[in-house]
Every structure is written in structure tokens, then in C-alpha cells.
Amino acid sequence: MTQRLHLVFGGELVSPQKNVFKDVGAIHIVGMFPDYATAFSAWKAEAQRTVDNAHMRYFIAHIHRLREESQATSLTEEMGV
């Protein structure tokens, strides 16, 4: 069975109109989750906790999309990373 890992993270943005973190070192890593439903639940809890701060944003990163094992190369390999 394929794992579909999701990372939930967030922090204060430079501006509410841009997805640029004010301080990358202060990014809050909520956690890694085994499926979208639990990741969404964690994301929602953090987003609601910080709703009064317009500069705070939380995101769900689809870690399983970073590398597709069924393909010979991934986008990161093509970039030389």
C-alpha cells in the first residue's frame, strides 16, 4: 500500500497577499500525517487558532507528490537537486 504523507506547517507571512514567510527559522511544523483527512483536521485547528492574525498562514504539503516512485525521474532530479 502506498503512503500518502502530508506535512502541515505555517508561520507569519511578510504580507497577507504573498506566501513569503517573515522568518523561515520560526516556521511552525505541526506534523506529518498519513492521509489528507488527518492533515486537514490539523491544518484547520491551527488556522482557527490563529484566525485573528491576518499574517499567519498554515499549509498542507503533499509530500507523496515530491517523488513518484512509478516514474524513472522526478522533477527534483531534473532540477539537479
N, C-alpha and C positions, 0 to 999 in steps of 0.2 A: 504494500500500500504506500502510495506517495504521500509524503508530508507536505502540507501547505502552510509553512511557517509565516507568521505575521508579526512585525515589530511595531509597537506603539511607543511614540516618543513625541516630545514637544518642548516648547520653551517660548521665551519672549522674542517677538519679532522687532526688527528695526522700525517697520511701518505696517499697519494692518493691511495695506494694499499689496505688500510684497512678501514672499515666502523666504525671507532672509533673516536668519537668527541674529539677535543683538550680540549674544555671547555664546559661541559654539561650545565652550567649556562648561556652560551651565545648562546644557540640554538635559531635560528630564527623561530618562529612559524608564518607561512604565513597565515594559517587559516584552517577552517573546511568547506568542500564543500559537497553539496548534491548529487553529481554524479561524476563519473570519468572524464567526459569531462571537467567540470569546474576546477576540481583539476589538471588535466593535463595542462590546459591552465595556471594556476597559477604557477605550477611547472616549466613549460617551460620558463615563464617570468623571474623567479628568477634564473634559471640555465643560461639563456642567459645573465642576468645582471652581473653574477659573473664568466663568462666564462674565464676571464683572470687569475683567481686564481685557480690553479690546486688542491688546498687543500679544496676548497669549494664544498659541495655536497648538493643537495636537494633531498628529498624523498617523495613518496606518501605512506601513511599508510592506508590500507583498514580497517577502524575502524569497519565496519559492520562484518568483519571476526573474530573479537575478541570474539564475543559471538553469537552463532547460537541459536536463540530462539526455533527452532524446535527440538533441542536436549535436553535431560534431563540434561546433564552436558556439560560444555565447557572445553577446555584444561586448562584454568586458574584455574578453580575449581579443576581439577585433580592435579594441582601442589600445591594446598593449599593456593592459593593467594586470 
